[in-house]
Amino acid sequence: MNKTIFNITKMDCPSEEQLIRMKLQDFDTVKSLEFDIPNRELNVYHSGNPEPILSALETLNLNTTLISTEETDGVVETDTSNVQRKLLWTVLIINFVFFGLEMLFGIFSNSMGLVADSLDMLADSIVYALALFAVGGTIARKNNIAKFAGYFQILLAVIGFVEVVRRFLGFEKMPDFQTMIIVSVLALMANVLCLYLLQKNKSKEAHMQASMIFTSNDVIINSGVIVAGLLVHWLNSSYPDLIIGAIVFVIVARGAYRILKLAK
């Protein structure tokens, strides 16, 4: 048995972790994966040559470098328990519910920031759904799921970005800053709840460290929408809402591009 250490500089949240797990799940030579996301390292326990594994990781465009390979007798067991599946289902449902709420209130309040944030929640839901539904499936099934999810996200992000540009060029009704702030605060609380559940159930696992970073990114986005709502009120302008919306749409499109890499 060999232990190969990879440095993956763009691996900074559970999205990348799930993409890597899915990319390597069909390798018979891979026995177990150990993630150290804060240090951007992946330990792969495998048999045979590590080059095919490196080639597969490079297709994800996460800046992967092979650090070292050595023989080892120890293998880190991969957690595939029902507890983990229930946890993923819980986090998925929370994210998907808030996707619907933010999308609904974003449309009613005329806020592109809320609409964009809802798509970020949808992106999170898709990542966890891929982890649940694709594990153990065929390569063709995995590719079809990834393609559908990726293209659907890109389509929504493009439509949203075009709408932002249209509103920049035209005159639109001011967004309801109170709704922006209240709904974003609730979304922030949902992200904190997800983090609490992940920490409580996975206190010694890589997912806990990853989720801490992932949730901090979501918190930044939620906070951005809250600040945009305050600026809409103080400046009496819709531009802050449009700017935060455009930024989040780009983030969503970037995540969709990574998901599509799985289908190649």
C-alpha positions as CSV (number, residue, x, y, z in Angstrom):
1,M,0.0,0.0,0.0
2,N,1.2,3.5,-0.9
3,K,0.5,6.9,0.6
4,T,0.7,9.8,-1.8
5,I,0.5,13.4,-0.7
6,F,-0.9,16.0,-3.1
7,N,-0.9,19.7,-2.6
8,I,-4.1,21.2,-4.1
9,T,-3.9,25.0,-3.8
10,K,-7.5,25.7,-4.8
11,M,-9.1,23.2,-2.5
12,D,-10.6,25.5,0.1
13,C,-14.2,24.2,0.8
14,P,-16.4,21.1,0.8
15,S,-17.3,21.8,-2.9
16,E,-13.8,20.9,-4.0
17,E,-13.6,18.0,-1.5
18,Q,-16.8,16.4,-3.0
19,L,-15.6,17.0,-6.5
20,I,-12.3,15.2,-5.7
21,R,-14.2,12.3,-4.0
22,M,-16.4,11.9,-7.1
23,K,-13.5,12.1,-9.5
24,L,-11.6,9.3,-7.7
25,Q,-14.5,7.1,-6.7
26,D,-14.1,4.9,-9.7
27,F,-10.4,4.2,-9.2
28,D,-10.1,0.6,-8.0
29,T,-6.5,1.4,-6.8
30,V,-7.7,4.1,-4.4
31,K,-8.4,2.7,-1.0
32,S,-9.0,5.8,1.1
33,L,-8.8,9.6,1.1
34,E,-7.7,11.9,3.9
35,F,-8.3,15.6,3.4
36,D,-6.4,18.4,5.2
37,I,-8.3,21.4,3.7
38,P,-6.7,24.2,5.8
39,N,-3.3,23.1,4.6
40,R,-4.6,22.3,1.0
41,E,-3.3,18.7,1.2
42,L,-4.8,15.4,0.2
43,N,-3.4,12.0,1.3
44,V,-4.4,9.2,-1.0
45,Y,-3.9,5.6,0.1
46,H,-3.6,3.5,-3.0
47,S,-1.9,0.6,-4.7
48,G,0.1,1.0,-7.9
49,N,1.4,4.1,-9.6
50,P,0.1,7.5,-8.4
51,E,0.4,9.1,-11.9
52,P,-3.1,8.2,-13.1
53,I,-4.5,9.7,-9.9
54,L,-2.5,12.9,-10.5
55,S,-3.8,13.0,-14.1
56,A,-7.4,12.7,-12.9
57,L,-7.0,15.5,-10.3
58,E,-5.4,17.8,-12.8
59,T,-8.5,17.7,-14.9
60,L,-10.3,19.6,-12.1
61,N,-8.0,22.6,-12.6
62,L,-7.4,23.0,-8.9
63,N,-3.6,23.4,-9.2
64,T,-2.6,19.9,-8.1
65,T,1.0,19.0,-7.3
66,L,2.4,15.6,-6.2
67,I,4.4,16.1,-3.1
68,S,5.6,12.6,-2.1
69,T,4.8,8.9,-2.3
70,E,5.8,6.3,0.3
71,E,4.9,2.8,1.4
72,T,2.6,2.5,4.4
73,D,0.8,-0.1,6.4
74,G,-1.9,2.3,7.7
75,V,-5.1,3.3,5.9
76,V,-7.5,6.0,7.0
77,E,-11.0,4.5,6.8
78,T,-13.5,6.4,4.7
79,D,-16.6,7.2,6.6
80,T,-19.6,5.9,4.7
81,S,-21.9,5.4,7.6
82,N,-25.7,6.1,7.7
83,V,-24.9,9.0,10.1
84,Q,-22.9,10.8,7.5
85,R,-25.7,10.3,4.9
86,K,-28.3,11.6,7.3
87,L,-26.1,14.6,8.0
88,L,-25.6,15.4,4.3
89,W,-29.4,15.1,3.7
90,T,-30.1,17.5,6.6
91,V,-27.6,20.1,5.2
92,L,-28.9,19.6,1.7
93,I,-32.5,20.2,2.8
94,I,-31.6,23.3,4.8
95,N,-29.7,24.8,1.8
96,F,-32.5,23.9,-0.6
97,V,-35.3,25.4,1.5
98,F,-33.4,28.7,1.8
99,F,-32.7,28.6,-1.9
100,G,-36.5,28.7,-2.4
101,L,-37.1,31.3,0.3
102,E,-34.4,33.7,-1.0
103,M,-35.5,33.3,-4.6
104,L,-39.1,34.0,-3.7
105,F,-38.4,37.0,-1.5
106,G,-35.7,38.2,-3.9
107,I,-38.3,38.4,-6.8
108,F,-41.0,40.0,-4.6
109,S,-38.5,42.6,-3.1
110,N,-36.9,43.3,-6.5
111,S,-33.5,42.4,-5.0
112,M,-30.9,40.9,-7.3
113,G,-28.6,40.4,-4.3
114,L,-31.2,38.0,-2.7
115,V,-31.8,36.2,-6.0
116,A,-28.0,35.7,-6.5
117,D,-27.6,34.5,-2.9
118,S,-30.4,32.0,-3.4
119,L,-28.4,30.5,-6.3
120,D,-25.4,30.2,-4.0
121,M,-27.5,28.2,-1.7
122,L,-28.7,26.1,-4.7
123,A,-25.0,25.5,-5.6
124,D,-24.4,24.2,-2.1
125,S,-27.4,21.9,-2.4
126,I,-26.2,20.5,-5.7
127,V,-22.8,19.7,-4.2
128,Y,-24.3,17.7,-1.4
129,A,-26.9,16.1,-3.7
130,L,-24.1,14.9,-6.0
131,A,-22.3,13.4,-3.1
132,L,-25.4,11.5,-2.1
133,F,-26.7,10.3,-5.4
134,A,-23.6,9.7,-7.4
135,V,-21.7,7.6,-4.8
136,G,-21.8,4.0,-6.0
137,G,-23.3,4.9,-9.3
138,T,-21.9,4.2,-12.8
139,I,-19.6,6.6,-14.5
140,A,-22.3,7.5,-17.0
141,R,-24.8,8.3,-14.3
142,K,-22.2,10.4,-12.4
143,N,-21.4,12.4,-15.6
144,N,-25.1,12.9,-16.5
145,I,-25.9,14.3,-13.0
146,A,-22.8,16.6,-13.1
147,K,-23.7,17.8,-16.6
148,F,-27.3,18.6,-15.7
149,A,-26.4,20.3,-12.4
150,G,-23.5,22.3,-14.0
151,Y,-25.4,23.6,-17.0
152,F,-28.5,24.4,-15.0
153,Q,-26.4,26.5,-12.6
154,I,-24.6,28.3,-15.5
155,L,-28.0,29.0,-17.2
156,L,-29.4,30.6,-14.1
157,A,-26.2,32.6,-13.4
158,V,-26.1,33.9,-17.0
159,I,-29.8,34.9,-16.9
160,G,-29.2,36.6,-13.6
161,F,-26.1,38.5,-14.8
162,V,-28.0,39.7,-17.9
163,E,-30.8,41.0,-15.7
164,V,-28.2,42.8,-13.6
165,V,-26.8,44.5,-16.7
166,R,-30.3,45.4,-17.9
167,R,-31.1,47.0,-14.6
168,F,-27.8,48.9,-14.6
169,L,-28.7,50.4,-18.0
170,G,-32.3,51.1,-17.3
171,F,-34.6,52.4,-14.6
172,E,-35.9,49.9,-12.1
173,K,-37.9,50.1,-8.9
174,M,-35.8,50.3,-5.8
175,P,-35.3,47.0,-3.9
176,D,-37.0,46.6,-0.5
177,F,-34.0,47.0,1.7
178,Q,-35.8,45.7,4.8
179,T,-36.7,42.4,3.1
180,M,-33.1,42.1,1.9
181,I,-31.7,42.5,5.4
182,I,-34.3,40.2,7.2
183,V,-34.0,37.3,4.7
184,S,-30.2,37.6,4.6
185,V,-30.0,37.4,8.4
186,L,-32.2,34.3,8.3
187,A,-29.9,32.7,5.6
188,L,-26.9,33.6,7.8
189,M,-28.6,31.8,10.7
190,A,-29.2,28.8,8.4
191,N,-25.5,28.6,7.5
192,V,-24.5,28.8,11.1
193,L,-26.9,26.0,11.9
194,C,-25.4,23.9,9.1
195,L,-21.9,24.5,10.6
196,Y,-23.1,23.5,14.1
197,L,-24.6,20.2,12.8
198,L,-21.5,19.4,10.8
199,Q,-19.2,20.2,13.8
200,K,-21.4,18.2,16.2
201,N,-21.5,15.1,14.1
202,K,-18.0,15.3,12.4
203,S,-15.9,16.9,15.0
204,K,-12.8,14.9,14.1
205,E,-13.4,14.6,10.3
206,A,-12.2,16.6,7.4
207,H,-15.7,17.7,6.7
208,M,-15.7,19.7,9.9
209,Q,-12.7,21.7,8.9
210,A,-13.9,22.1,5.4
211,S,-17.4,23.2,6.4
212,M,-15.9,25.9,8.7
213,I,-14.2,27.5,5.7
214,F,-17.2,26.9,3.4
215,T,-19.6,28.4,5.9
216,S,-17.3,31.4,6.4
217,N,-17.5,32.0,2.7
218,D,-21.3,31.8,2.8
219,V,-21.3,34.2,5.8
220,I,-19.3,36.7,3.8
221,I,-21.9,36.6,1.0
222,N,-24.8,36.9,3.4
223,S,-23.1,39.8,5.1
224,G,-22.5,41.4,1.7
225,V,-26.2,41.3,0.9
226,I,-27.0,42.8,4.4
227,V,-24.5,45.6,3.8
228,A,-25.9,46.1,0.3
229,G,-29.4,46.5,1.8
230,L,-28.2,49.1,4.2
231,L,-26.4,51.0,1.4
232,V,-29.6,50.9,-0.7
233,H,-31.4,52.6,2.1
234,W,-28.7,55.1,3.0
235,L,-27.8,56.1,-0.6
236,N,-31.3,55.7,-2.0
237,S,-29.8,53.8,-4.9
238,S,-30.2,50.3,-6.3
239,Y,-26.6,50.0,-7.4
240,P,-25.3,48.3,-4.2
241,D,-27.9,45.6,-4.7
242,L,-26.9,45.1,-8.3
243,I,-23.2,45.1,-7.5
244,I,-23.4,42.3,-4.9
245,G,-25.8,40.4,-7.2
246,A,-23.2,40.5,-10.0
247,I,-20.4,39.3,-7.7
248,V,-22.4,36.3,-6.4
249,F,-23.6,35.3,-9.9
250,V,-19.9,35.1,-11.0
251,I,-19.2,32.9,-7.9
252,V,-22.1,30.6,-8.8
253,A,-20.9,30.3,-12.4
254,R,-17.4,29.5,-11.2
255,G,-18.8,26.7,-9.0
256,A,-20.9,25.3,-11.9
257,Y,-17.8,25.2,-14.1
258,R,-16.0,23.1,-11.6
259,I,-19.0,20.7,-11.4
260,L,-18.9,20.3,-15.2
261,K,-15.2,19.2,-15.0
262,L,-16.5,16.0,-13.5
263,A,-18.3,15.1,-16.7
264,K,-15.1,15.2,-18.7
